[in-house]
Amino acid sequence: MAVRISKTLLVAAIGLLALVIVINNLTDYNANFKYIQHVLSMDTVFPDSQLTWRAIASPGLQKAFYGVIIATETTIAVLCLAGAVRLAQAVPSRGIDFDQAKTLALYGLTLAFLFWFVGFMVVAGEWFTMWQSVDWNGQQPAFRFIGCVGFVLLYLSQSDRDVNP
């Protein structure tokens, strides 16, 4: 029972993290949008970079990117929080039923892992060479999110079929 409660709470914690990030992005839109602008426009990368042809300077496209980011974070929050509710309802159930209740949470955690890994490490970090920016490098925070989400994803993925309620 303790393991199931632990898994449920950790999924809820990731959902809460994503929800707070969404709230921050919406309530302090311009401050967080500046980050997106600098990364996409590549205006703070090394001056001699040969990769600035990838830059996106269009404010419309930058806002579209930011909209996709906020929508993805919202989806992560909804999936993880709804998944935590479903897990909480299944805590007293048989192991096979608890395992089957993991679906929404697994989708949410997988999306979160992909979002922060692909979105921030691959696309922002490497494609837009965010790593070259002293002021706008978000790879360390993204890596912390990837680590936390990855841990919860692995932990939740362990079968509960052999565990009695």
C-alpha positions as CSV (number, residue, x, y, z in Angstrom):
1,M,0.0,0.0,0.0
2,A,2.8,2.4,0.9
3,V,4.5,1.9,-2.5
4,R,1.2,2.7,-4.3
5,I,0.6,5.8,-2.3
6,S,4.2,6.9,-2.9
7,K,3.8,6.4,-6.7
8,T,0.6,8.3,-6.7
9,L,2.0,11.2,-4.7
10,L,5.1,11.4,-6.9
11,V,3.0,11.5,-10.1
12,A,0.8,14.2,-8.5
13,A,4.0,16.2,-7.7
14,I,5.1,16.2,-11.3
15,G,1.6,17.3,-12.3
16,L,1.8,20.1,-9.7
17,L,5.2,21.2,-11.0
18,A,3.8,21.4,-14.6
19,L,0.7,23.3,-13.4
20,V,2.8,25.9,-11.5
21,I,5.0,26.3,-14.6
22,V,1.9,26.9,-16.7
23,I,0.6,29.4,-14.2
24,N,4.0,31.2,-14.2
25,N,4.1,31.3,-18.0
26,L,0.6,32.7,-18.2
27,T,0.8,35.2,-15.3
28,D,4.3,36.4,-16.1
29,Y,4.0,35.9,-19.9
30,N,6.5,38.7,-21.0
31,A,9.3,37.7,-18.6
32,N,9.1,34.1,-19.8
33,F,8.6,35.0,-23.4
34,K,11.9,36.9,-23.3
35,Y,13.6,33.6,-22.7
36,I,11.9,32.1,-25.8
37,Q,12.8,35.2,-27.9
38,H,16.5,35.0,-27.0
39,V,16.8,31.3,-27.5
40,L,15.0,31.3,-30.9
41,S,16.6,34.5,-32.2
42,M,20.0,33.1,-31.1
43,D,21.1,36.7,-30.3
44,T,23.3,35.7,-27.4
45,V,25.2,32.7,-28.9
46,F,28.9,33.0,-29.8
47,P,29.4,35.9,-32.2
48,D,31.3,33.7,-34.7
49,S,28.7,30.9,-34.7
50,Q,28.1,29.4,-38.1
51,L,24.7,28.1,-37.0
52,T,22.8,31.3,-36.6
53,W,21.1,30.7,-40.0
54,R,18.7,28.5,-37.8
55,A,17.5,31.6,-35.9
56,I,13.8,32.5,-35.8
57,A,13.4,36.2,-35.4
58,S,9.7,36.5,-36.3
59,P,7.7,37.6,-33.2
60,G,4.7,35.7,-34.6
61,L,6.6,32.4,-34.9
62,Q,8.2,33.0,-31.5
63,K,4.7,33.5,-29.9
64,A,3.5,30.3,-31.7
65,F,6.5,28.4,-30.2
66,Y,5.6,29.7,-26.8
67,G,2.0,28.8,-27.3
68,V,3.0,25.2,-28.1
69,I,5.2,25.1,-25.0
70,I,2.4,26.3,-22.7
71,A,-0.1,23.9,-24.4
72,T,2.3,21.0,-23.9
73,E,3.0,21.9,-20.2
74,T,-0.8,22.2,-19.7
75,T,-1.3,18.7,-21.2
76,I,1.5,17.3,-19.0
77,A,-0.2,18.8,-15.9
78,V,-3.7,17.5,-16.8
79,L,-2.4,14.0,-17.7
80,C,-0.3,13.7,-14.5
81,L,-2.9,15.1,-12.2
82,A,-5.7,13.1,-13.7
83,G,-3.4,10.1,-13.6
84,A,-2.7,10.6,-9.9
85,V,-6.4,10.7,-9.2
86,R,-6.9,7.5,-11.1
87,L,-4.0,5.9,-9.2
88,A,-5.4,7.1,-5.9
89,Q,-8.7,5.5,-6.7
90,A,-6.9,2.2,-7.5
91,V,-4.6,2.1,-4.4
92,P,-6.8,-0.4,-2.6
93,S,-7.4,-2.6,-5.7
94,R,-5.6,-5.7,-6.9
95,G,-2.1,-5.2,-8.3
96,I,-3.3,-5.8,-11.9
97,D,-5.9,-3.1,-11.5
98,F,-3.4,-0.7,-10.1
99,D,-1.1,-1.4,-13.0
100,Q,-3.9,-0.7,-15.5
101,A,-4.7,2.6,-13.7
102,K,-1.2,3.8,-14.6
103,T,-2.0,4.7,-18.2
104,L,-2.7,8.4,-17.9
105,A,0.2,8.9,-15.6
106,L,2.5,7.1,-17.9
107,Y,1.4,9.2,-20.8
108,G,1.9,12.4,-18.8
109,L,5.3,11.4,-17.5
110,T,6.4,10.3,-21.0
111,L,5.3,13.5,-22.5
112,A,7.1,15.5,-19.8
113,F,10.3,13.6,-20.3
114,L,10.1,14.1,-24.1
115,F,9.1,17.7,-23.7
116,W,12.1,18.7,-21.5
117,F,14.6,16.4,-23.2
118,V,13.6,17.0,-26.9
119,G,12.3,20.5,-26.4
120,F,15.0,21.9,-24.2
121,M,18.0,19.7,-24.6
122,V,17.8,18.8,-28.3
123,V,15.9,21.7,-29.9
124,A,16.7,24.6,-27.7
125,G,20.1,23.4,-26.4
126,E,21.6,22.0,-29.6
127,W,19.6,23.2,-32.6
128,F,19.4,26.8,-31.3
129,T,22.7,26.4,-29.5
130,M,21.3,27.6,-26.2
131,W,24.3,26.1,-24.5
132,Q,26.4,29.0,-26.0
133,S,24.4,31.6,-24.1
134,V,25.6,32.8,-20.7
135,D,22.3,34.5,-19.8
136,W,19.7,32.3,-21.5
137,N,20.9,28.7,-21.1
138,G,18.1,26.6,-19.6
139,Q,19.8,23.3,-20.0
140,Q,20.6,22.8,-16.3
141,P,17.0,23.4,-15.2
142,A,15.7,21.2,-18.0
143,F,18.1,18.4,-16.9
144,R,16.8,18.6,-13.3
145,F,13.2,18.2,-14.7
146,I,14.3,15.3,-16.9
147,G,16.0,13.6,-13.9
148,C,12.9,14.0,-11.6
149,V,10.5,12.9,-14.3
150,G,12.7,10.0,-15.4
151,F,12.9,8.8,-11.8
152,V,9.1,8.9,-11.3
153,L,8.6,7.3,-14.7
154,L,10.8,4.4,-13.9
155,Y,9.4,4.0,-10.4
156,L,5.8,4.0,-11.6
157,S,6.6,1.6,-14.4
158,Q,7.6,-1.1,-11.9
159,S,4.8,-3.7,-11.7
160,D,2.4,-3.8,-8.8
161,R,0.9,-7.1,-9.8
162,D,2.8,-9.1,-7.1
163,V,2.0,-6.6,-4.4
164,N,-1.1,-7.1,-2.3
165,P,-3.1,-3.9,-1.4
